[in-house]
Amino acid sequence: MTIADLQTLARYLVDADSTTLTDAQLLIFINKAYERITGKLITHTGNGPWPFGDSNYTTFPTYTMNLTNSTAEYQIDALTTPLTIMAVEVMDSSGNYYPLKPITLRNIRDIGLGQSEYYKTDGKPVEYEKRENMVVLYPAPDNGVSVTLTNGLRIFFLRTADVFTSAQVSTGTKQPGFPSPWHDILAYEAALLYAMNYKKDRVGFLASERDKREQELMDFMSIRAGDERAIMTPKRIRYI
């Protein structure tokens, strides 16, 4: 469904028109629903074989930035609103990327070291820590001896929805970036947000229909990696 279709359906569900439920209001309501659904899809699939990504984006969610000599901390707030980091790589001195192992501050403290004492000597990073809007490399990269500083850090992440803009509302042709059989979820949720103030007798119906469609979408996302066969593995039992 296009954004124009979603607007028409949302208004139909609550007997509204473009005066009582304006384009500007619908843009807020539909984008709110769009981001919520995207967050739920990422939560549902992020650790699976096929993590969800909004199909409206034309490039993979991969960010590359320069490394700086003796600098361990790198801000990630310049990225396209990452919701979760999938992996981090660093380029070695031969120009090849290699993966870093994730670690937490708790892991460092569990081995009896303060954070500033962990990998004190600059070199080839082997681990990274996620903290607030930063990634911290251990050790900090050296000055091009074992790593390449230019475009030397690469971060793979999952991002929020490619939300609609007012210009796209005017054009009316853009569609949500998740499977089309469930696009109408956005219209039902937009109508629900309107009904909570102006059509309270329809709140129950709209919430029920939205939830039913949402569950169908999540069920589909659980099986969409149809080219992979589920294999049962025995559980290891530890005898002490």
N, C-alpha and C positions, 0 to 999 in steps of 0.2 A: 504494500500500500504506500502511496506517495504521501507527503506531508499534507497535500490538499485533501486526499481521501481521509486521512486521520482527522483533520479538522471537521470535515463534513460528518463523519461518523460520531465524533464526540458531541457535536451540537445536536445531532439527531437523538442521541441517547438521553439528553436532558431537555429536549424541546427548546433549545436556545437558537439564537441567530447571531450574526456578526456584530450586533449591537449589544446584546446581553452577554455574549461570550466573545470577546474581541480576539483578533489575531494575536495581539500582544499577550493577552492572558493565556491563550492556548499555547503559545510558544513557550511560556514559562512552565505550564503544566506538563506539556509533552516532553520537554527537555528534562524536567525533574523525573518523570517516569523513565525516560530513556537512560539516564545515568544510573538510576536505581536498578533497572533490569541488567544493565551492563555490569555493574558491580556484583550482582547476584550470579550472573553467568560466569564471571571470572572466579568467584568464590567456588562455584560448582565444578569448574573444569580446570582451574589453574594448576593442580597437581596431577592431572590426568594426561593421557597420551596426545590430546588435541586441545590445548588451551584456547579459549575463545578470544577472538579479536574482531573489532568492528570492521566489516568489509568495506566501509566507505573510505578508509585510509588507503592510500596508494603506495605506502612504503612500510616496511617492517618496523616494529617498535624497537629500534636499535639506536643507541646514542654513542657517539665517539667524541672523545675530547683529548686534549693534550695532557701529558704528564709533566710534572715539574720536579726538578731535582730536589731531593731531600724533603719532599712534601707528601705526607701520608693521607691527608684529608681532602676529599673532593666533593663539592656541593652537587647535588642532583636536582636542585629546584629549577634548573634551566631546561630540564627535560619536558616532554609533553605530558605533564601530569601523570607520572607513573603510579599505578596502583600497587604494583608489586614488582620486585626485581627477580628475574629468572636466573640470571647468570652474569658473571663479570669476567672479562678477559683482559690480559695485558700483552702488548707486542714485545717480543724479545729483540735482541740486537740484530738478528737476522731478518727481521721484518715479518715474523710469524706470530700470530696470536696463540696464546695458550691459556687454559682455564685456571682460575683461582678457586681455592677452597673456601667456602663460607665459614666464618667463625663468629662467636659472640663475645662480648666483654666478660660474660660469666665464664666462658671457656678459659679465657686468659687468667682470670682470678682463681679458677679452680686448680691451676697448676702452680699457684703460689707467687705469681708475678703481678706487679702493678702494670697498668696499660703502657706507661711510658718506658718500661723496662723490656717490653716484649719486642723482639727483633729491633734492637736499638741501632744496629749498623745498617746503613742504606745498602740496597742490593736489588736482587730480582724478586719482586713480590710473589708470594706463594699463597697468601690468604687475604680475605677481605672481610670487614665487619660493616654491617648496616646499622647506622645510628642516626635517628631523626632524619634530617635531609642530607645526610652525608654517607659516603662510603669511605672506609679507612683501609688503606693498604698496609700489609705487613710482609716484609719490611717496606719502608718508603723507597721509592725508586732512586737508583743512582743516576749520575749524570750521563746517561747514554752508554754506560759501560756494558750492562747486561740487559738493558731495555731500550726501546726506541721511544723518545719523548713525544715526538709529533704524532698525533692521533694514536697515542699509545694505550689509551684506556677505552674499552668498549663494554657497554652495559646493555643487556637484553632485559626488556621489561614488558609488562602488560599495562595498558592505559585505559582511560575512561572513554565514554562514547564520543564519537564525532558529532556533537549535537547540532541541531538545526540553527541557522541564523535567520534574522528577519528577511534578508535578501532571498534566502532559499524558500522562505514561506511565500514570498511574492512570486517566485518562479513556480513553486508548487510541485516540482517533479522529484525531489530527492526522497529516498526511502530509508528507513532504519537499517542499520548494518547487522541485523541478526536474521535468522531464518524467517522467510516471508509468511508462512502459515500463521505466525503468531504476532505479526505487526500490530494487530488490533488491540493488543494489550495496552499500548500507549494511549489509544483513544478511550478505552474503558477507564484507565486511571485518570486521564485528564477530565473526563466526564464526572468521575467520582469526586475529584477535588472541587469541582464546581458544585456538585449536588450537595456536598456537606454544608454548604451555606444556603443554597437556593432550591434544592429539590431533595429534601431530607428523606422523603418517602422512597427514594430510589437508591439510597446509599447501600442498603443490604444487597440488592440485586446486582448493582455495579461491582461491589467488592467481591461478591461470590463469582461473578463471571470473570473478573480479572484474575482472581486466584486460581480458578479452574484452568484458564488458558496458560497462566504462568507455570502451573505444575506440569501441564502437557509439554511446554517448552523445555523445562528442566529434565523431564523424562527423555525427551528426544536427544538432548545434549549428552545424556549419559550413554547413549548407544550409537552416536553418529560416527564413531571411529570403527565402522563396520569391517574395515580391512584388517583389524587386529583381533586375534582370537584370545579370549580369556583362558588362562591356564591356571589350574589349581596347583599350589605347591604345599608340601607338608610343613606344618609348623614345628619348628625346632623346640624341643623340651630340654631344659637345662637341669641336670641332676647334680645336686650339691651333696 
